[in-house]
C-alpha cells in the first residue's frame, strides 16, 4: 500500500484555522512546579509566560525535562529562569506552509499566533501533522 498526499491545499490553509486556542499561560514569577501542574491539568505541552500582561517567553515540557531534571534545578525555580525567549510568533493570517517553514528554519516546534500584538493561539508541529494526516489517502 502506498500513501499519497496532495499538498496543494496547504497554500490556502491559514494558521488561525488549525491553531490551538485558547493559549494557556502563567505569570513569570510562577514556579516551575506550578507550570508543570498547569500543563498537566490543561493537557498541553507548552504554556506562555506573561510579565505585566505582556508575553515574554514560552515554557515547554522539554524545558522542564532538560532544565529542571537534567540540570537539577529546584522545583521552585521561577519559570522566567527556564523559559525560552524571545518568543517566535507568526501572524494569524499566515499559511500552513509559512508556519512549517518558520518552524524548520528556527528549529522549533511551537509558534505563537498573533493578531497585531495580541496572542490569539499557538500552532505546533502536532497541529501540522494532525492536519496533514487528514489529507492522507490510501492509493
N, C-alpha and C positions, 0 to 999 in steps of 0.2 A: 504494500500500500504506500502510495506516495501522497504526501500532503502538499497542496499548493495554496499560496496566499496571494491575494490580489492587494497590493499595497497602494493602488491609486486612490482609494478613498481617504488615505491619510492626509492628503494635501488639503482636504476640506474639513477635517475634524479639528475643532478648536479645543484647547486645553480646558476651557471652562465647561465643556460638555462631559469630560471624563475625570475631572479633578475630584478629590475628596473634600467634602465640606461638612460641617464647619471644621475649622482648624482648632486643635486642642492646644492650650498654652499654659505656661506657668510664669511667675514673676522671676526675675533674675536672682533674687535672694532666696528662692526656694532651694531646698537641699536636693541632692542627687537621689536620695531615698524617696523623697516626696515625688520627684519627677518620675521615678520608676513606678511608683504606685499609681500615678495618674495615667501613665502609659498602659499599665496592666488593666486598670478599671475601664479605660476607654478603648482597649483593644487596638492600640495604634503602636507603630514602631518609631514615631517621631513626634515631638512637640515643639512648638515655637516658644522662644524665650523673649519675654517683654520686659522693658525697663522704662518706667514713666510713660506708659501707653504706646511705646514705640518698639517694634520688633527688632531685636538686636542679635539674635542667634537662633540656632536650632540644636536640639539635643536628640540623639537617636539611641536606639537600643545598642547599636555598635559603640557609640561614645561611652555608654555606661559600661559595656563589657571591657573595652580596651582601657579606658582611663581610670575606671574605678577598680575593676578586678585585676587587670594586668599590672597596674602601677600602684596597687594597694592604697589608693586614696580612701580616706574615711567616708562612710555613707552620708555624713553630714556636710560634705563638700558642697559649696554653693554651685548651682548649675552654671552660673556665669564663668566659673573656672574651667569647666569641661565642655562647654557648648562649642559648636562650630560657628565661626564668624569670620568674615562678614557673610550675610545671607546672600544666596544666589536666588534671584527672582526672575519670573517670566511674566510678561503681560497676559491678561486673561484672554485676549483675542489672538494669541499666538496659536500656531498649528501644532498638532501632534508631532510632526516632523521637526519643528523648531525645538520643542521640548526634548525630544530624543537626541537631537544634535547637541544641544547645550549640555545635557547630562553627560554625553560622551566626551565632549571637549573638556569639561570641568572635572570629569571623573567623579561624579556624584550620583546619588540615587534618588534624591528628592529636591524638588523645586517649589518655592512658594509662588503662588499665583497671585498677582496684584492687579488692581484696577486703580490707576494713578498710584497713590501711596498706600492704599488700603489693601490689607491681606484678605483675599476672598476664598482661598483654598490652598490645597497642596496637591501636587501631582508627583507620583512616584513611579519607579520602574515597574512596580507591581500593577499600577493602573494601566500603564502602557501595554504590558504583557496580557493583562486581562482583556483589554480592548482587542488586541491582535488575535487572541485565541477565539474571539467571536467571529473573526473573518476567516478562520481556517476551515477548509472543507476537505473531505477525503476525495481524492481523484480516482 
